[in-house]
Amino acid sequence: MARSLVLLARRQVVWPRGTVGWYLTFADGTVGRVYRETAVALEPKEPCVLVVTFRLRWVRGQGHAVFERESVLNTPLFVGYDGFVSKLWLAHDDRGRYRGLYEWDGAEQAEYYARSLWRVLELVSEPGSIDYRVVPDVRRDTLLADPDRDTAAGTHPWWRVVEAP
């Protein structure tokens, strides 16, 4: 948390707008809209992608819009983690699932973050709705530009992007 606050105070955390409004289609047929991007200036030496999904408890209707606005307050929870590069925040899909599509420097760091995040998400998510996949040895933009590329992270379709702008 302290590292996050330092990064924020030094204005080293940025919110690029170029991906906002993109629609990403996943192999399970769902579509997520990017509503925010958060990034820090870090060139990964061991790039990987982390995709997280969850379904919020008690959030329905206009509650989704409220969550999207207030979720920026969660930024200090992740930008200070060792290896964080960027996050695409995806709005809920037609099944009510939110996704985060991250880029990390190091699969071990991404895995550590995902396990830590799980504990927090359990407090606000529907039981059994939390999941994640770490895709090693790939940059986020490479994965989005070539969704058909072979990935070693498994075949479960909820996480695999099959179409991006």
Secondary structure, DSSP 8 states (H G I E B T S, - for coil): -HHHHHHHHTT-EE---TTTT-EEEETTS-EEEEEEEEEES---SSEEEEEEEEEBTT--TTHHHHHHHHGGGGGGGTTTSTTEEEEEEE---TTSEEEEEEEEE-HHHHHHHHHHHHHHHHHHB-TT--EEEEEES--HHHHHH-TTS--SS---TTS-EEE--
